[in-house]
Amino acid sequence: MGFLDIRIEKTERAIKQAFMELRTEKPVEKIRVKELCDRACINKSTFYAHYQDIYALANAMEDEMVQAVVESLPRLTASDVSERTEWLAREMFRAFAEHREEITVLFSGSRQGLFINRVEQAMCQCIAQTDPTFETDVVRKVVLSFCVQGCYYTFTSYCGQMDEKKLVALLVMLGSIATPSCYVMAKQMGHEGVLTGSVCVTTTLFSAFSLTFWLFVLRSFGCIV
């Protein structure tokens, strides 16, 4: 990396850090280029060499955050959406928790509704890359939207209000609640509804033991408290 590249990267970091600091203090609509430049110790011409305006900076940082969340998820397939909803819910909670602070700052105020829609869109694109039929599969898209949107708004509303055991219990319970809908969906798609419901109940039952076992192992090694 050349000296010029290092300077550009350093300036980029300064701009983003100043923006994050200002976003904790006020909505994006009230941030001015001049105050951001003062905070980042740069002049306005330097800022405009990187971004067209404050909204361009906000969009760029929001896109980076969405990409970070999606990339932190395991590689998803179309079958995961309809067959592993409990697992998907856990992974979504984990990804949101991992980036909680940045999400809260960047997507506060008028930007709040933008985040999860972008995440859902990015996940759809990733799944469609491995299975092009997903783009026209309305049923699985509805299931994905329900899971992603529901997990996010549950996370933003109740994260910090539930301890670990209650959260795990809730996630296990979600699998049981999904059983009737899995039966109906399987019947509508021409598959065996009873078998689908039975599989859902069985996997949910065993997940209670597997989750408890791994919690015990993690606690024993001091990974969680």
Stockholm file with secondary structure:
# STOCKHOLM 1.0

chainA/1-225         MGFLDIRIEKTERAIKQAFMELRTEKPVEKIRVKELCDRACINKSTFYAHYQDIYALANAMEDEMVQAVVESLPRLTASDVSERTEWLAREMFRAFAEHREEITVLFSGSRQGLFINRVEQAMCQCIAQTDPTFETDVVRKVVLSFCVQGCYYTFTSYCGQMDEKKLVALLVMLGSIATPSCYVMAKQMGHEGVLTGSVCVTTTLFSAFSLTFWLFVLRSFGCIV
#=GR chainA/1-225 SS CCHHHHHHHHHHHHHHHHHHHHHTTSCGGGCCHHHHHHHHTCCHHHHHHHCSSHHHHHHHHHHHHHHHHHHHSCCCCHHHHHHCHHHHHHHHHHHHHHTHHHHHHHTCGGGHHHHHHHHHHHHHHHHHHHCGGGGGCHHHHHHHHHHHHHHHHHHHHHTTTSCHHHHHHHHHHHHHHHHHHHHHHHHHTTSCHHHHHHHHHHHHHHHHHHHHHHHHHHHHTTSCC
#=GC SS_cons         CCHHHHHHHHHHHHHHHHHHHHHTTSCGGGCCHHHHHHHHTCCHHHHHHHCSSHHHHHHHHHHHHHHHHHHHSCCCCHHHHHHCHHHHHHHHHHHHHHTHHHHHHHTCGGGHHHHHHHHHHHHHHHHHHHCGGGGGCHHHHHHHHHHHHHHHHHHHHHTTTSCHHHHHHHHHHHHHHHHHHHHHHHHHTTSCHHHHHHHHHHHHHHHHHHHHHHHHHHHHTTSCC
//
